[in-house]
Amino acid sequence: EELLDILVLVHPAAPKTWSVKGDFLLRDGRLDEAIAAYEKVIELQNDKYPVWNQLLQLYIETDEYSKLQVQSEKAIELFPNMPMFYYYNGIACFMNGNYQKAIDAYTIGQSLVINDPNQKIKFLVGFAEANAKLKRYTDAEGEYEYAINMQPNNFLVLTSYAYYLCNVKNDLVKAKDLATRA
């Protein structure tokens, strides 16, 4: 770590220096410090997709949904064809209580997914959860069922759908079945 600090002192304007420091801090579980390092990278050079992706993921891990929303919008401006940034934005909107805006982000993001069923599943679950919050239960169930048909043993789908069935539909039998499969 001492060497990294020296490297940052010697090359404070080098994005790679901050990126390496962020990677080491992340490896050591020092998430807040890693976030600060990755934020410095994008301040110095904002065109590095992997750094943006890592930073947004860290905001989720640290429950920084306001930062996630602001930064995912910046990432979308820079990388408008990258579906994951719309997914992250949808998560931020959802967690900040703006369910329709989450659906809007998921809609755009899902339209950009090509040949990636796992990514598509994430969007479907996001749609379902946001629609459930908006009391659009028919839409939510349709999205869960579509996702289950795509990947019958997907942990995310099974647990999210089971939660929905317990808390919204009070269908404990089907919820138990899904939870058992998870």
N, C-alpha and C positions, 0 to 999 in steps of 0.2 A: 504494500500500500504506500510505503514511503516513496518508492520509485514513481508511482502514479502521481503522487502529489508534486514531486519534482518535475515530472513531465508536464503537468498542468501549469506549473509556474513558468517553465521555460517556453511552452507553446500554448498560451491561454486562448489564442484565436484559432486553434486547429480543431475542427470538429471531431476528427478521428481520436484525438487525445481524450476528449470528453466522452466519446462513445465507448472507448476501452474502459475508462473509469466507471462509466455506468454499468457496463457488463460485469466488472469485478464486484461492484457494490451489490448488484442484483444477485450474483452468485453467493454473496455473503448474507443475503436476506435483508439487506439494508435498503428497503424499498423507497423510503422517502428521499434518501440521498441519491439513489439511482435515478429517481424521477427528476431531481434537480439537475443531474448530469445530462440526462437525455433532453431535458428542456433547453439546456445550454447548447446542445448539438443542433437542435432545430432553430434556435435563435441565430446560430452562426451559419448554418446551411440547411435549408428547409426541404431539400429535395431527396432525402433518404427515406424511402418507403419502410425499410426494416426498423429504423429508429422510431418513426411515427407509430408503426404497429406495436412495437414494444412499449412505448410511452402510453398509448391508449389502453393497452392491456393492463398496465400497472395502475392506471387510474381506476379501472374496474376492481382490481385486487385490493386497492386501498379505499374503496368507496368514495372516490373523488368525482362524483357524477357531474357537478357543475363544471369542473375543469374538463372532464371528458366531453361534455357537450360543446364547449367553446373550441377545444382543440380538435375534436372530430370534424367540426364544421370547417376549420382551417385545412385539415387533411383532405376533406372532400373537394375543396377549392383547388388544391394542388394535384390531387389524384382522383378526378371525377369518375374514372372507370374502375375503381377498386371497390368491390362490393363490401369488404370488411369494414371500411370506414363508415359506410352507411349503417352497417350492423351496430358498430360502436355508438354511432349517433342515435340510433333507435333505442339502444339500451339506456343511454343518458337521458333521452326524452322520457322514456318509460319511468325510470327511477326518479325523475324530477316531476312526475305526475302529468306529463303532457302526452297522453296516450295516442291522440290522433296524429300528433307530429311524429311519434314513434312509428306508427303505421305508415306514414308518408315516407319516412326514411327507409323502412323495411321494403316498401314497394319498389323504390328506385334500386336499392341494393340487390334485391332478389332478381330484378330484371337483368342484372349484370352477371349473375352466376352462370357459368358455363361448365357443364360436365363435372360438377362437384356436389354430389348428393349430401355430404355432411354439412356443407355450407348452406345448402338449400333447407335442410332440416332446421338449422339455427334460425333462419328467417321465418319458417313456418311456426315454430314455437313462439317466436317474438310476436308474430301476427296474432296467434291464438291468445297469448297472455294479454296483449293490449286490447283485443276485442272483448275479452272477458271483463276487463276493467271498465270498458264502455258499455257493458251489459248487452253486447251483441253475441249472445250465447250460441246462436245457430252458426254464425261465422266461426267462432272460436272452436266449437266442436268439429266443424267441417275441416278446419286446418289441422287439428289434432288427429283426426281420422286419416286425413291425407298423409300426414307425417308417419303415422303408425303403419300405414300400408306401404310406404316407401322403405321404412326401416323398422320392422316389428320389434326389434330388441334394442333400439337406441335408448340409452339411459336417460338422456335429456328429455326425450319425448315421453317416455314412460313415467318419469317422476313428475314432470310438469303437468301432464294430463291427469295423473292420479291426484295431485294436489287440487287441481281444478274440480275434479269430480267430488272430492271430499268437501270442499269449501263452497262451491257454487251450486252443484247439482245434487249434492247429498246422496250420491250413488256410491255407497261404501263398498258394495259387492264388486263392482267393476274397478273401483279405485284399488281395492285390495289385490285384485288379479293383476293389475298393471304394476303395482308396487312390488309384488312377488316376482314378477318377470324382470324387474329392474335389478 
